[in-house]
Amino acid sequence: MLIKRLSLVMLAFVTFVAVLPPAQAARPGFVFPDICCYYNGAVVRTVVPPAAFPNEGRDNFYVVMGQAIFGVVGVAPGAPGYHGGHWKFHSVTWNVAAYPLTSESAILSAAAAGDVTVTRNAANDFLCPIQP
């Protein structure tokens, strides 16, 4: 009798676990572009979907707003200081007509010239490894 009860309990547990939705990390509050982003003029891609990681970013990630929205990363795998995709979120808005910005140095130069405004938003920090 005890074995029969244990079997029923196990069956109920397995059935319950089978219908649970899979656990997922929270998604960041923005949408990734199809190509993900640029690193020093080259396109890099994500390895896994991004997960929200507020206030924990270590490497610079810029979202350039304009006619097309795209990202630019400050480091990539193999570069000194790459921390596995723990991104510090920065939004970049134009103060002049948009032109291509495909590297961190280009963004910082544009900001120094007053062409763009770079705003740090730690609430949008996220985790997402990339590959060149």
Contacts in CASP RR format, 6 or more apart in sequence:
PFRMAT RR
TARGET T0000
AUTHOR 0000-0000-0000
METHOD contacts of the structure
MODEL  1
MLIKRLSLVMLAFVTFVAVLPPAQAARPGFVFPDICCYYNGAVVRTVVPP
AAFPNEGRDNFYVVMGQAIFGVVGVAPGAPGYHGGHWKFHSVTWNVAAYP
LTSESAILSAAAAGDVTVTRNAANDFLCPIQP
25 51 0 8 1.000
25 52 0 8 1.000
25 127 0 8 1.000
26 51 0 8 1.000
26 52 0 8 1.000
27 49 0 8 1.000
27 50 0 8 1.000
27 51 0 8 1.000
27 52 0 8 1.000
28 50 0 8 1.000
28 51 0 8 1.000
28 52 0 8 1.000
28 89 0 8 1.000
28 124 0 8 1.000
28 126 0 8 1.000
29 52 0 8 1.000
29 124 0 8 1.000
30 63 0 8 1.000
30 89 0 8 1.000
30 124 0 8 1.000
32 46 0 8 1.000
32 50 0 8 1.000
32 128 0 8 1.000
33 68 0 8 1.000
33 69 0 8 1.000
33 70 0 8 1.000
33 71 0 8 1.000
35 43 0 8 1.000
35 45 0 8 1.000
35 70 0 8 1.000
36 43 0 8 1.000
36 44 0 8 1.000
36 45 0 8 1.000
36 46 0 8 1.000
36 71 0 8 1.000
36 130 0 8 1.000
37 43 0 8 1.000
37 44 0 8 1.000
37 61 0 8 1.000
37 70 0 8 1.000
37 71 0 8 1.000
37 72 0 8 1.000
37 73 0 8 1.000
37 130 0 8 1.000
38 44 0 8 1.000
38 70 0 8 1.000
38 71 0 8 1.000
38 72 0 8 1.000
38 73 0 8 1.000
38 102 0 8 1.000
38 103 0 8 1.000
39 72 0 8 1.000
39 73 0 8 1.000
39 74 0 8 1.000
39 75 0 8 1.000
39 76 0 8 1.000
39 79 0 8 1.000
39 103 0 8 1.000
39 130 0 8 1.000
39 132 0 8 1.000
40 76 0 8 1.000
40 102 0 8 1.000
40 103 0 8 1.000
40 104 0 8 1.000
40 105 0 8 1.000
41 102 0 8 1.000
41 103 0 8 1.000
42 102 0 8 1.000
42 132 0 8 1.000
44 73 0 8 1.000
44 76 0 8 1.000
44 130 0 8 1.000
44 131 0 8 1.000
44 132 0 8 1.000
45 130 0 8 1.000
45 131 0 8 1.000
46 128 0 8 1.000
46 129 0 8 1.000
46 130 0 8 1.000
46 131 0 8 1.000
47 128 0 8 1.000
47 129 0 8 1.000
47 130 0 8 1.000
47 131 0 8 1.000
48 128 0 8 1.000
48 129 0 8 1.000
49 128 0 8 1.000
50 126 0 8 1.000
50 127 0 8 1.000
50 128 0 8 1.000
51 126 0 8 1.000
51 127 0 8 1.000
51 128 0 8 1.000
52 124 0 8 1.000
52 125 0 8 1.000
52 126 0 8 1.000
53 86 0 8 1.000
53 87 0 8 1.000
53 125 0 8 1.000
53 126 0 8 1.000
53 127 0 8 1.000
54 122 0 8 1.000
54 123 0 8 1.000
54 124 0 8 1.000
54 125 0 8 1.000
55 122 0 8 1.000
55 123 0 8 1.000
55 125 0 8 1.000
56 86 0 8 1.000
56 125 0 8 1.000
56 127 0 8 1.000
57 86 0 8 1.000
57 87 0 8 1.000
57 88 0 8 1.000
57 89 0 8 1.000
57 122 0 8 1.000
57 125 0 8 1.000
57 126 0 8 1.000
58 83 0 8 1.000
58 85 0 8 1.000
58 86 0 8 1.000
58 87 0 8 1.000
58 88 0 8 1.000
59 73 0 8 1.000
59 74 0 8 1.000
59 75 0 8 1.000
59 81 0 8 1.000
59 82 0 8 1.000
59 83 0 8 1.000
59 84 0 8 1.000
59 85 0 8 1.000
59 86 0 8 1.000
59 87 0 8 1.000
59 88 0 8 1.000
60 73 0 8 1.000
60 74 0 8 1.000
60 75 0 8 1.000
60 87 0 8 1.000
60 88 0 8 1.000
60 90 0 8 1.000
60 104 0 8 1.000
61 71 0 8 1.000
61 72 0 8 1.000
61 73 0 8 1.000
61 74 0 8 1.000
61 87 0 8 1.000
61 88 0 8 1.000
61 89 0 8 1.000
61 90 0 8 1.000
61 126 0 8 1.000
62 71 0 8 1.000
62 72 0 8 1.000
62 73 0 8 1.000
62 74 0 8 1.000
62 90 0 8 1.000
62 91 0 8 1.000
62 92 0 8 1.000
62 101 0 8 1.000
62 104 0 8 1.000
62 107 0 8 1.000
62 118 0 8 1.000
63 69 0 8 1.000
63 70 0 8 1.000
63 71 0 8 1.000
63 89 0 8 1.000
63 90 0 8 1.000
63 91 0 8 1.000
63 92 0 8 1.000
64 70 0 8 1.000
64 71 0 8 1.000
64 72 0 8 1.000
64 92 0 8 1.000
64 101 0 8 1.000
64 107 0 8 1.000
64 116 0 8 1.000
65 91 0 8 1.000
65 92 0 8 1.000
65 93 0 8 1.000
65 94 0 8 1.000
66 93 0 8 1.000
66 94 0 8 1.000
66 98 0 8 1.000
67 98 0 8 1.000
72 92 0 8 1.000
72 101 0 8 1.000
72 102 0 8 1.000
72 103 0 8 1.000
72 104 0 8 1.000
72 106 0 8 1.000
72 107 0 8 1.000
73 87 0 8 1.000
73 104 0 8 1.000
73 130 0 8 1.000
74 103 0 8 1.000
74 104 0 8 1.000
75 81 0 8 1.000
75 82 0 8 1.000
75 83 0 8 1.000
76 82 0 8 1.000
76 130 0 8 1.000
76 132 0 8 1.000
77 84 0 8 1.000
77 129 0 8 1.000
77 130 0 8 1.000
77 131 0 8 1.000
77 132 0 8 1.000
84 129 0 8 1.000
85 127 0 8 1.000
85 128 0 8 1.000
85 129 0 8 1.000
85 130 0 8 1.000
86 125 0 8 1.000
86 127 0 8 1.000
87 125 0 8 1.000
87 126 0 8 1.000
87 127 0 8 1.000
87 128 0 8 1.000
88 120 0 8 1.000
88 122 0 8 1.000
88 125 0 8 1.000
89 120 0 8 1.000
89 121 0 8 1.000
89 122 0 8 1.000
89 123 0 8 1.000
89 124 0 8 1.000
89 125 0 8 1.000
89 126 0 8 1.000
90 118 0 8 1.000
90 119 0 8 1.000
90 120 0 8 1.000
90 121 0 8 1.000
91 118 0 8 1.000
91 119 0 8 1.000
91 121 0 8 1.000
92 101 0 8 1.000
92 107 0 8 1.000
92 110 0 8 1.000
92 111 0 8 1.000
92 116 0 8 1.000
92 117 0 8 1.000
92 118 0 8 1.000
92 119 0 8 1.000
93 116 0 8 1.000
93 117 0 8 1.000
93 119 0 8 1.000
94 115 0 8 1.000
94 116 0 8 1.000
95 114 0 8 1.000
95 115 0 8 1.000
95 116 0 8 1.000
95 117 0 8 1.000
96 114 0 8 1.000
96 115 0 8 1.000
99 115 0 8 1.000
100 106 0 8 1.000
101 107 0 8 1.000
101 110 0 8 1.000
101 116 0 8 1.000
107 116 0 8 1.000
107 118 0 8 1.000
108 118 0 8 1.000
110 116 0 8 1.000
111 117 0 8 1.000
111 118 0 8 1.000
END
